[in-house]
């Protein structure tokens, strides 16, 4: 009976793992929090936004919104914060998180809330370049997320028609007049006509310059006369075409031709920008060899792309015949497809050796283990692995007894990560089943089933 329950549990875990991988919907929040402990008040939110400015800046750059770093820092302290319940099927443009609440800030994009209950969170907005960005922060994890963005209508548009018909009318009644109209003084004719008449052309570039009437400071730019263009001398006129950028850094160097040595710096090509790890997109962290990852980022060695990792297992096996075994094994995990941008990048192969000493029972005998697995690894949705393989159960027991003889086993296991980051030291718990290939019709009697811990370096 226990064997049947264990087998059913293994099947259910396999099905749930596959479903989690295929879905783009999140149903659980708080496993990988950006902030701990959960937020309980707007004071907690203010403290998080203040203390995690460096992580927020890195996250915005990874999400592709570096222009929001400064506006968010400046506007959040005075932003109106509301507590909102996000219903099922609410979509977030992106969301910050940290693996198990530790390490570097990461960004997940295009997430949909699929939980049965509404997701409680704080919501606020900031403005930048005529766009309003609405952010959401789930209370349970503090994962800063972009909910939506929208264009602010008539943002930055100031014209004579929008401001006022005549300055005199604006003086008589300020109702509905923009703030710019409150500065109107003694001009009583049409706004643009008066600006053209009373404001010199020089006031267009600098309305506060000496000689510019005070009224010019409220004139829309399109209402001011264009300044008379000055005769411009081209400083690069005598500079030959094709001078290398190296002349900027070292005009006396051997890589700078003689005819380019006297060229002004602004006439020379720009030096290529220095690329750092912070400049590399988030796709590089998942796979440095992805097509979205620039070649310069691939050469920086910023990301962990080790194809070979050391692993070790310890655990317990039960033979229904009966016998109890402790087992331990060590080996390596090899990921040959990390450069691919598809499901194959999650495939790895394991080779392990170890021993399974018999602890108790009337049947079975001590054994040496030589096991190989093909394994699929998840890091989103279901944070774990599933593996199939073949193994050698090498025993010095009685060869005439199926419970003691040496066999080639079919292996299957499924595990979930319980500690650490997939790219660093981590620990997983797993279920494992093994049965000799010539005893598949007697799996209930001679199959070995157990549980163990896997350590990955």
C-alpha positions in Angstrom: 0.0 0.0 0.0 2.8 2.5 0.9 4.6 1.6 -2.3 1.5 2.4 -4.3 1.0 5.8 -2.6 4.7 6.6 -3.2 4.4 5.8 -6.9 1.2 7.9 -7.2 3.0 10.8 -5.4 5.9 10.6 -7.9 3.5 10.8 -10.9 1.7 13.8 -9.4 5.0 15.6 -8.8 6.0 14.9 -12.4 2.6 16.3 -13.8 2.7 19.4 -11.6 6.3 20.1 -12.6 5.4 20.0 -16.3 2.3 22.2 -15.8 4.3 24.9 -13.9 6.9 25.0 -16.7 4.3 25.5 -19.5 2.4 28.3 -17.8 3.2 32.0 -17.8 0.9 32.6 -14.9 2.1 33.0 -11.3 -0.2 31.6 -8.6 2.1 31.9 -5.6 3.8 35.0 -4.3 6.6 35.4 -1.8 9.0 32.5 -2.7 11.6 34.9 -4.2 11.0 38.2 -2.3 12.7 41.4 -3.3 12.2 42.5 0.3 11.8 40.7 3.6 9.8 40.7 5.8 6.4 41.3 4.2 5.2 44.9 3.9 2.6 45.9 6.6 2.3 49.6 6.1 3.3 52.5 3.8 6.1 53.2 6.3 7.5 49.8 5.4 7.2 50.6 1.7 9.0 54.0 2.2 11.8 52.2 4.1 12.2 49.6 1.3 12.3 52.2 -1.4 14.9 54.2 0.5 17.2 51.3 1.6 17.1 49.4 -1.7 17.9 52.3 -4.1 21.0 50.6 -5.4 19.1 47.3 -6.2 16.2 49.3 -7.7 18.6 51.2 -10.0 20.2 47.9 -11.1 16.7 46.3 -11.6 15.4 49.3 -13.7 18.5 49.0 -16.0 17.9 45.2 -16.4 14.3 45.8 -17.2 15.2 48.3 -19.9 14.1 51.5 -18.0 17.3 53.3 -16.9 15.6 56.6 -17.6 13.2 56.0 -14.6 16.0 55.8 -11.9 16.1 59.5 -11.2 12.4 60.3 -11.5 11.5 57.4 -9.2 14.0 58.6 -6.6 12.7 62.2 -6.8 8.9 61.6 -7.1 8.2 58.6 -4.9 8.5 60.4 -1.5 5.6 62.7 -2.5 3.7 60.1 -4.6 0.1 59.1 -3.6 0.2 55.5 -2.5 -3.0 53.4 -2.5 -3.6 49.8 -1.3 -5.1 47.8 -4.1 -6.4 44.3 -4.6 -5.3 42.9 -7.9 -7.8 40.4 -9.3 -7.0 37.2 -11.2 -5.6 37.8 -14.7 -4.0 41.1 -13.7 -0.9 41.4 -15.9 2.4 43.0 -14.9 4.9 44.4 -17.5 7.8 43.2 -15.4 8.6 42.4 -11.7 11.7 42.5 -9.6 12.7 39.4 -7.5 15.6 37.8 -5.8 16.2 34.0 -5.7 14.9 32.9 -2.3 15.2 36.6 -1.2 19.0 36.6 -1.7 21.7 37.6 -4.3 21.4 39.8 -7.3 18.1 41.5 -8.3 16.5 39.8 -11.2 13.6 40.8 -13.6 10.8 38.6 -14.8 8.7 40.0 -17.7 5.0 39.6 -18.8 3.6 38.0 -15.6 -0.1 37.3 -15.0 -1.5 36.8 -11.5 -3.5 33.5 -11.5 -4.1 33.0 -7.8 -7.5 32.1 -6.5 -7.5 35.1 -4.1 -6.9 38.7 -5.0 -3.3 39.9 -4.7 -2.9 42.7 -2.1 -0.4 45.4 -2.9 0.5 49.1 -2.9 0.2 51.2 -6.1 1.7 54.5 -7.0 2.6 56.5 -10.2 5.5 58.7 -11.4 5.8 60.8 -14.6 8.7 61.1 -17.0 8.8 62.6 -20.5 5.0 62.9 -20.8 4.4 59.2 -19.8 2.8 58.1 -16.5 4.2 54.8 -15.1 2.1 53.0 -12.6 4.0 50.7 -10.2 2.6 47.8 -8.0 4.3 46.3 -5.0 2.7 43.1 -3.6 2.7 43.2 0.2 3.9 39.7 0.8 7.2 40.0 -1.1 7.9 43.7 -1.9 8.6 42.8 -5.5 8.5 46.1 -7.3 6.6 45.7 -10.6 5.5 47.9 -13.5 1.7 47.5 -13.9 1.2 49.9 -16.9 2.3 53.1 -18.6 0.2 55.6 -20.5 0.8 58.9 -22.4 -0.2 62.1 -20.5 -2.4 64.1 -22.8 -1.3 67.6 -23.8 1.8 67.2 -21.8 4.4 70.0 -22.4 2.2 71.6 -25.1 2.1 75.4 -24.6 0.8 77.6 -27.4 -1.0 80.9 -27.7 -4.3 79.2 -28.1 -3.8 76.8 -25.2 -2.6 79.6 -22.9 -4.9 82.5 -23.5 -6.7 84.4 -26.3 -5.4 87.8 -25.1 -3.3 88.6 -22.1 -5.9 91.2 -21.1 -8.6 88.6 -20.8 -6.3 86.4 -18.8 -5.7 89.3 -16.4 -9.4 89.9 -15.8 -10.2 86.2 -15.0 -7.7 83.6 -14.0 -10.3 80.8 -14.2 -9.1 78.1 -16.5 -5.9 79.9 -17.3 -2.6 78.0 -17.1 0.0 79.1 -14.5 2.0 80.7 -17.2 -0.8 83.3 -17.7 -0.6 84.6 -14.1 2.7 86.3 -15.1 1.0 88.3 -17.8 1.6 92.1 -17.2 0.6 94.9 -19.5 0.3 93.2 -22.9 -3.3 93.8 -24.1 -3.1 92.5 -27.7 -2.9 89.0 -29.1 -0.3 87.0 -27.3 1.9 85.9 -30.3 1.6 89.3 -32.1 2.7 91.1 -28.9 5.6 88.7 -28.4 6.8 89.2 -31.9 6.6 93.0 -31.5 8.1 93.5 -28.1 10.6 90.7 -27.7 14.0 90.8 -29.6 15.1 87.7 -31.4 17.9 87.2 -28.8 15.1 86.5 -26.2 14.2 83.2 -27.9 17.3 81.4 -26.6 17.5 83.4 -23.4 14.4 85.3 -22.4 16.0 86.4 -19.1 19.0 88.1 -20.9 19.6 91.8 -20.3 17.3 93.9 -22.6 14.5 91.3 -22.7 11.2 92.7 -21.3 9.8 90.7 -18.4 6.8 89.7 -20.5 9.0 87.7 -22.8 9.5 85.0 -20.1 5.9 84.0 -20.5 5.9 83.9 -24.3 5.7 80.4 -25.9 8.8 79.7 -27.8 7.0 79.4 -31.2 5.7 83.0 -30.7 9.2 84.5 -30.5 11.1 85.7 -33.6 13.9 83.4 -34.8 17.4 84.8 -33.9 19.5 85.8 -36.9 21.9 82.9 -37.6 25.5 83.7 -36.9 28.2 82.9 -39.4 29.6 79.6 -38.2 33.2 78.5 -38.9 33.6 74.8 -39.3 36.5 73.8 -37.0 36.8 70.5 -38.9 37.2 72.1 -42.3 41.0 71.4 -42.5 40.7 68.0 -40.8 41.0 65.0 -43.3 38.3 62.4 -43.4 38.9 59.0 -41.9 41.0 60.0 -38.8 40.8 57.1 -36.3 39.3 57.4 -32.8 42.7 56.6 -31.3 43.7 60.2 -32.0 41.3 61.3 -29.2 43.2 59.3 -26.6 46.7 59.7 -27.9 47.3 62.1 -30.8 51.0 61.5 -30.6 50.7 57.7 -30.8 51.7 55.6 -33.7 48.1 54.8 -34.5 47.3 58.5 -35.2 48.4 59.7 -38.7 50.5 62.9 -38.9 47.7 64.8 -40.7 45.3 64.0 -37.9 47.4 65.0 -34.9 46.2 68.7 -35.0 42.6 67.9 -35.4 40.2 69.3 -32.7 38.8 66.5 -30.5 35.2 67.2 -31.7 36.3 66.4 -35.3 37.4 62.9 -34.4 35.2 59.8 -34.1 34.0 58.9 -30.7 35.8 56.2 -28.8 33.7 53.0 -28.5 31.9 53.0 -25.1 33.4 50.9 -22.4 30.9 48.1 -21.7 30.5 46.9 -18.0 28.5 44.0 -16.6 25.8 46.5 -15.5 25.3 47.5 -19.1 24.5 44.0 -20.2 20.8 43.0 -20.6 19.0 40.6 -18.4 19.1 37.9 -21.2 22.9 37.6 -20.7 22.4 36.4 -17.1 20.2 33.5 -18.2 22.4 32.7 -21.2 25.6 34.7 -22.0 25.5 33.1 -25.5 21.9 34.0 -26.4 21.5 36.1 -29.6 20.1 39.0 -27.5 23.3 39.2 -25.5 25.9 41.5 -27.2 29.3 40.1 -28.0 31.0 42.5 -25.6 29.0 41.1 -22.8 29.9 37.5 -23.7 33.6 38.4 -23.3 33.2 40.0 -19.9 32.8 36.8 -17.9 30.2 38.4 -15.7 27.8 35.5 -15.6 28.1 32.0 -14.3 27.9 29.7 -17.4 29.9 26.8 -16.0 29.0 23.6 -18.0 30.5 21.3 -15.3 29.3 21.2 -11.7 30.2 18.8 -8.8 27.3 17.0 -7.0 26.8 14.7 -4.1 23.8 12.7 -2.9 22.9 11.1 0.5 19.7 9.3 1.3 17.7 6.2 2.1 16.3 3.3 0.0 13.6 0.8 0.9 13.4 -2.7 -0.6 9.9 -4.2 0.0 11.4 -7.8 0.2 12.4 -6.3 2.9 15.6 -4.4 3.4 16.7 -0.9 4.3 19.7 0.8 2.7 21.6 4.1 3.3 23.2 5.4 0.1 25.7 8.0 -0.8 27.3 8.9 -4.2 29.3 11.7 -5.8 29.8 12.8 -9.3 29.5 15.6 -11.9 26.7 17.3 -13.8 27.4 18.5 -17.4 25.3 21.0 -19.2 26.4 21.0 -22.9 23.7 23.2 -24.3 23.9 26.4 -22.2 24.5 28.4 -25.4 21.1 27.5 -26.9 18.1 29.8 -26.5 15.5 27.0 -26.1 14.5 24.1 -23.8 17.7 22.2 -24.5 19.7 24.7 -22.4 18.0 23.2 -19.3 19.2 19.6 -20.1 22.1 18.1 -18.2 23.8 14.7 -17.8 25.0 13.2 -14.5 27.6 10.6 -13.8 27.9 9.3 -10.3 29.5 6.6 -8.2 28.8 5.5 -4.7 27.7 2.8 -2.3 24.5 1.5 -0.7 25.3 -0.3 2.6 22.5 -2.5 3.9 21.2 -1.1 7.3 18.6 -3.7 8.2 16.3 -6.4 6.8 16.2 -10.1 6.0 17.1 -9.7 2.3 19.4 -7.7 0.2 23.2 -7.1 0.5 25.7 -4.2 0.4 26.2 -2.7 -3.1 28.3 -0.4 -5.1 26.6 2.1 -7.3 27.5 3.4 -10.8 24.7 5.6 -12.0 24.1 7.9 -15.0 21.1 10.3 -15.6 19.7 12.5 -18.2 18.1 15.4 -16.4 15.8 18.4 -17.1 16.2 21.4 -14.8 13.6 24.1 -14.0 14.3 27.5 -12.5 10.9 29.2 -13.0 7.5 28.0 -11.8 8.9 24.7 -10.4 12.4 25.2 -9.0 13.9 21.7 -9.3 14.6 18.8 -11.7 13.4 15.5 -13.1 15.8 12.7 -14.2 15.8 9.3 -15.9 18.8 7.0 -16.2 20.5 3.6 -15.9 22.6 2.4 -12.9 24.7 -0.5 -11.9 23.8 -2.2 -8.5 27.0 -4.2 -7.9 26.5 -6.6 -5.0 28.5 -9.5 -3.4 25.2 -11.2 -2.4 23.8 -14.5 -3.6 23.4 -14.4 -7.4 20.5 -16.8 -7.2 18.4 -14.4 -5.2 16.7 -11.5 -7.0 17.0 -9.3 -3.9 20.8 -9.7 -3.6 22.2 -10.2 -7.1 24.1 -7.7 -9.3 21.8 -5.9 -11.7 21.4 -3.1 -14.3 18.7 -0.8 -12.9 16.3 1.7 -14.5 16.4 4.9 -12.4 13.9 7.8 -12.0 14.0 10.7 -9.7 12.3 14.1 -9.1 13.6 16.9 -6.8 13.0 20.4 -5.7 15.6 23.0 -4.6 15.2 24.0 -1.0 18.3 26.1 -0.4 20.6 28.4 -2.4 20.7 29.7 -6.0 20.8 27.4 -9.0 24.1 29.1 -10.2 25.7 28.8 -6.8 25.9 26.3 -3.9 22.5 24.8 -3.4 20.6 21.8 -1.8 17.7 19.9 -3.2 15.5 17.2 -1.8 14.5 14.4 -4.2 12.5 11.1 -4.5 14.1 8.2 -6.3 13.0 4.8 -7.6 15.3 2.1 -9.1 14.4 -1.4 -10.3 16.4 -4.0 -12.2 15.6 -4.2 -15.9 15.0 -8.0 -15.7 12.7 -7.6 -12.7 10.2 -5.0 -14.0 7.3 -7.5 -13.5 8.2 -7.7 -9.8 8.7 -4.0 -9.0 6.4 -4.2 -6.0 8.7 -6.8 -4.5 12.2 -5.9 -5.7 12.0 -2.2 -6.5 13.9 0.1 -4.3 12.3 3.5 -3.4 13.6 6.3 -1.3 14.4 9.9 -0.5 17.6 11.9 -0.5 19.4 15.2 -0.4 21.5 16.5 -3.3 24.3 19.0 -2.8 25.6 21.0 -5.9 28.8 23.1 -5.9 
